[in-house]
């Protein structure tokens, strides 16, 4: 009975087609690791989450949203630099899986990949830049991380100063203009969101 209720609830919140996978197992594992994550028990959540990731990849986007929390916990608690890099690389891989199975997730996972590397001192500046450049060119709407925009420009400036990639002074000015325009765009979006929130609050009080 409990399993049936889990399955019904899963479909009501938007489960996707599992393509022949065991729906009952997927629903049950999802329920287990989701509850463990709510309790901040990320260590115990890892095993049922990995089952879901491997066997129920297209079942529900919570696999990837919760997976980010689980892997970040493992990164923070890694005992050696090598172990930490392994977990960071797995997080980067998981972001790619999220985009593969849920291509319309609008989470800006290309930027998340780059910042996972940058903030954990994994990979090279070129690897980080290439991910950010790809995100800026192909997923600009979801490139909303202000720190990532700064890192993107900083690496470009460093390459210019080092005489890399044939970057000219005018290229630097052009890149600055592009990023400045994006920052202005995000500030406007924030202001619009805040005004909408304020209006709703005001209507609720009247």
Buried (B, 14 or more C-beta within 10 A) or exposed (E): EEEEEBBEEBEEEEBBEBEEBEBEBBBBBBBBBBEBBEEEEBEBBBEBBBBBBEBBBBBBBBBBBBBBBBBBBBBEEBEEEEEBBBBBBBBBEBBEBBBEBBEEBEBBBBBBBBBBBBBBEBBEBEBBBBBBBBBBEEBEEBBBBEEBBEBBBEBBEEBBEEEEEEBEEEBBEEBEEBBEEBBEBBEEEEEEEEEEEEEEEEEEEE
